[in-house]
Structures are given as structure tokens and as C-alpha cells.
Amino acid sequence: MSESKLSEEQAAAFCLSLPGAREDYKWGGVRVFSVAGNKMFAVLDLAGAGLSFKVDGDLFLGYVDRPGVRPAPYLARAHWISMAAPYPMGRAELTDLLQRSHQLVVRRLPKRQQPGLLI
């Protein structure tokens, strides 16, 4: 039995469900999910280029070696990965990685901004 996949809308809804998350539209049709005002943790390209988000630096190369996952354009230096829909990961793994991306960004905020955002 194969695990269900997240749709683009489900991925966006999950990102918005994370503590303090907000959404903006930037760069001519890109949905940007951020926390603490402007700290991005996920990007969803409406032109079909895919979903991008931050991963742990020590896991980055392992993810980009997987089929359907590539370094995110312009953000790979910061350990962001990108994938096109249908996403090459099951729902549980992808939601875990999106939550982890959110937490990686939150943990880099000043301590005074972290309360209420940590999971």
C-alpha cells in the first residue's frame, strides 16, 4: 500500500498551520511562507517549479541525491531543496520536513522572538 501524497494546496495549508506562519505572494506569483515577519521557511512556485524548503545541512546532500529532489535555485547554499509536484515523498515525511524547516528558521531567531514559535 502506498502512502498518500500532499497536494500543493495541502502543503500550503500545512505550512500556514505552523506557529506564527504567514504567507505572502512575491516575485510574480510565488507563495512565500515565513515566520517572524520575513524569515522564509518554504516557497511554493505557482508556475509549477515546485516546493522548496530548508533542510538540515548535514542531510542536504542525501536529499538531493534522491530522485525528484534537487538543490533549490538561489537557495542551495543555505541548504534548501526543491521538488516538483507530485512530490516524491509521502505525506508523513514531507510534513515532517516542512515542520523541521520551520523550526530550523525559528531556532535562528533571537531568543526573545522564539517563545510561541517552537514546537
C-alpha positions, 0 to 999 in steps of 0.5 A: 500500500502506498502512502498518500501524497500532499497536494500543493494546496495541502502543503500550503495549508500545512505550512500556514498551520505552523506557529506564527506562519504567514504567507505572502505572494512575491516575485510574480506569483510565488507563495512565500511562507515565513515566520517572524515577519520575513524569515522564509521557511518554504516557497511554493512556485505557482508556475509549477517549479515546485516546493522548496524548503530548508533542510538540515545541512548535514542531510542536504546532500542525501536529499538531493541525491534522491530522485525528484529532489534537487538543490533549490535555485538561489537557495542551495547554499543555505541548504534548501531543496526543491521538488516538483509536484507530485512530490516524491515523498509521502505525506508523513515525511514531507510534513515532517520536513516542512515542520523541521524547516520551520523550526530550523528558521525559528531556532535562528531567531533571537531568543526573545522572538522564539517563545510561541514559535517552537514546537 
